[in-house]
Amino acid sequence: MSRRTTSVLAALAAVPLFVALAGCATSTDAGSGDGGSGNETVKIGVVGKGDAQWAPFVEAAAEEGITVELVDFGSYEQPNPALTEGEIDLNQFQHIVYLAEYNNASGSDLTPIGSTAIYPLGLYSTKYDDVDDIKKGDTVAVPDDASNQARALNVLQQAGLLELKRGGTPYSDLADIDADKSKVKVTALEGALIPTSLPDVAAAIINNDFVEDAGLTFDDAIAQDDPEDPNALPYVNIFAARAEDADNETYLKLVEIFQTNEDVQAGLLESSGDTAVPLQTPVEDLVASLEKVQKDADAEK
């Protein structure tokens, strides 16, 4: 998933492009369960078929006797229903929070079978070069939309700038900040306006799509998600499958190819503008995170 996807998915909102897809018949060659015996065709739903990682991925899969057919969707709302209905075999476009929201809303049981990368959300400043230089009582801006705000608050907690009363979840908001234990004050602004407001605050969490608007590069971030922090795990991007296919050997082989092929990994970095942090997160950790986020989402209702 490219950088442009990250902020959209983090907000759990789909890009308003609705492209009808025809002829997405179910692939029967790959089967389900533990199946797989070569010369198989696997349909994978993606958003951004032209991203640099996909051509080498298809080629590497072919070398292993697996024909990958990429089904390119024009809306982030489409790949999960298509997977649920069996129109595709896998999809790869989303992080765990987005999948949790879909499963809860639809009653589906789609599950992660492998990680791809995390696209860190960064803290930027025109006043300080190091997060430790931020002074007590300084104001830090975060996006005002619910999902990006929750992730931003978790980044600030990881950076030691604040403490969240519930430890931080994908549904944290400003009311969860423990002011007595926090170093900074936090203000929420519309994401698109934060770049122009950066000089007015000590630092700000800026959505990836808006970083260049602030005249910054991703290397200018003074703090960002720590992929090793449990609160960052829900934002790991994944391959998703139907629950009955979680152990399909062919599908797991495709995950392995994606994670280990040098050309695929180089393409992933290229398509993300070098912002992606490739990961090989244990599947059991991904599944546990999905279950926790779904429970957190239910608790917020």
N, C-alpha and C positions, 0 to 999 in steps of 0.2 A: 504494500500500500504506500502510495507516495505521500509526500509532505502535505499536499493539498487536501488529502483525505483526512488527516489526523484531526484537525480542529472540527471538522464536520462530524466525524464519528464521536469525538469527545463530547460534543453537544447533543449527541443522540438525535440528530436531525438529518434528514436526507436532503441531498442537493435536489432542487426542484427541476429535475430533468426526468421525464417519464418516457422511456423508450420501450415500445412494445417489442417483445422478442417472440419470434416465430420459430417453429420447428425444434423446440427444445425437448425432444423425446428422451425418455429415460435411457441411460446407457445400461446395457445388460451384460456386457462382456466382463466387467470387473467383478460382478457378483457382490455378495455381502459376507459378513462374518469373517472367517479366516481365509477366504478364497484368494485365488491369484495363481496363474500358471503361465504367464507370458503372453505376448501379443494381445494385450488388453487395451481397451479404450476407456479413459476416465474423463468425464466432463467436470471441469472446474470453473465455478463462477467467480469472476473478478470484476473490479471496477477500474478500468485503465489497462486494457489488454496491451497497449503499446509501451507500457513501462519496461525499462531496460532489463529487468530480471526474467521476463517471461520467455523470450526467444531462447536464451540458453537453457532455461528450465525444460522447455518442451524438447529441445535437442538432447539434453542429458537423460531425460526420461525415455526417449526413443532408444537410446543406446542400451537401456535396461529392459527393452522389450515392452515398454508401456507407451501407448499412444495417448497423449494428452490433448484434449480438445478444450480450448479456452472459450468460455461463453462470457462475452463482454456485456455487462449491464450498465445502463445509463443512469441508474438511480440506486442509492444505497439501500433503499427500501426493498429492492427486488431479490437479491441473492438468497436471503434466508427463506422466504416463502418458496422459492424455486427448489431449494434443497429439501425443505420439508415435504414438498409434493413429489419429489423424486425426479424432477426435471434435470437436475444435475447431481453429481456424486459427492462433490466437495465444494466449499467456497473458501476464498482467502481474500478478505477485504476489511476485517473488523477486529476490534479488540474485545476483551471479555465483558466489559461493561455493556457494550452495544448488544452482544449476544444475550446477556442476562436479561436486558430489557425486552428483547424480542421473545425469548422463551416465556417470560412471565406474561407478556401481553397475549401471546398466541397459544399458550399451552403446549408448545413444542418441547422436544427434548434434544435439540441439537447440542453437540458436545465438542470441545476442543480436542484435536488429536496431535497437535504439535504447534510450537511457537515459531514465529518468523522474526519479529523485531519489535522494539519499542521506539517510539519517536518522542524523545524527551521534550517536555515543556519547560521553557527557560525563564529565569529571572534576569532582568536587564536593568542597567542603571547608567545614567550619564554623569552621576556624581561620585560613584564609588567603583573601584576596580576589584574589590574583594567583598564578599558577603559579610565577613567579620568586621568590616569598617562601618557598616550601617549602625547608626546610633540608636540607643534606647529612646523610644518615643517617636522615632521617624515614622512617616506614613508610607505604606507600600500599597500599590494598586493591584487589583485582581479583576478578571472578567466578571461581569454581572450575571451571565447565564449560568444556570444551575450546575451543569456537569463540568464545564470548564472551571467554574469557581471552586467546586469541590476538589478538583485535581490541583488547582493552584494553591489552595490552602494546605494540601498535603505536601506540596513542594516546599512551601515556606516552613512547614513543620520539620521536614527533613533537613532544611538548611539551618535549623535552630533559631528561627526568628519568631516562632509562636508555638503555642501548645493548644491542641484541640481536646475538648472535654471528653469526647468518646474515643480518642485515639486516632481519629480520622477514618472516614469511609468515603466511597464514591458519591455520598449524598450529604457530606458536610457543608455547612454554610457559615455565614458570619456569626450567627448566634452560637455556634459551637466553639468559638475562640475563647479560651480562658485568658481574659485580659490581665489578670494578676500574675500569670506565669509567662506572659508573652513579652517579647522585646519591642515589637513594633505595633503600630496601629494599622488597620487595614481598611481601605475604601474600595468599593466596587464600582467599576465603570464599564460602559459598553465596550466590548472587545475591540471594535474598529477604531474607537477614540483613544485607546490607551497609548498608542505610539506618539500622538501629538501631545499627550498629557505627561509623558515621561519626564520632561524637565521640571515639572511641578511637584514630583514626588521623589522620595529617596530611591525607589526602585519599583519595578512593576513586572508582573507576569504577563508576557505577551504571547498570544496565540501564534503558532508557527507561520500562519499565512500573512501575518501583519508585521513580522520582524523587519523585513526589508523596507516597509513603509516608514519605519523609525530610523532609517539610515544605518541599520545595524546588520551584522552577520550573526549566524548561529554561534560562531566562536566567541562572540562578545558576552554570552551568558555568564553571569557570575555564580549561578547555581541552576540546577535542573533536577528532574527526576533521577533518583538513584535506582537503577534497574534491580539492585539487590534488596531494596527496601520492600517489605510486604505490601505497603500502601501503593507501590507502583505496579504491582503484579496485575491488577485489573485492567491496566492500559497496555498490556502486552498483546500484540496482534497475533492472530492464530489461523490455522487451518481448521475448519469446522466440518463435521460429518453428522449424519444421523446416528443416534445412539447405538443402533444395531450394527453399525459399521465401524465402531470405535476400534476394533481389533483387526480390521481388514489389512492383510499383509501388503497388498499393493498400495493402498493409501498411505500406510506408514512408510513404505519405501519412498514414496513421493515426498513425504515430509523430510526424510533423511537426505534425499537429493537436494532439496531446497536449502537445507541447513548446511550442507557440507560442500556443495559444488562451488569452486572458486569463481567461475564465471557468473553464476547466479548471484552469489554474494556481492560481486563487484557491480552487477546490474542493480541490485537492491540499493546499494549506496549511491549509485549514479542517479537513480530515479527519485531518491529522497533528498538530493542536494547534500549528500554526506551527513544527513541528520540521523539516519537510522542507526540503532544499536542492535546488531543481530544477536539473537538469543537462541539457546537450546534448552529452554526451561523444561524440567521434567513434566510429563503429561499429568501425573497425579497432582502436581502443584497447580496446574492450570484448571483441572477439574474442581479441585478444592476451592480455588478462588471463584470460579463460576458459581458454585453452590453458595458460597458466602455472600457474593454480591446479590444473588437472587433473593436470599433471605433478608439482606439489608434493604433491598428494594421493597419487599413485602412489608417490612417494619415501618417504612416511611409512608405507607398508604394511610 
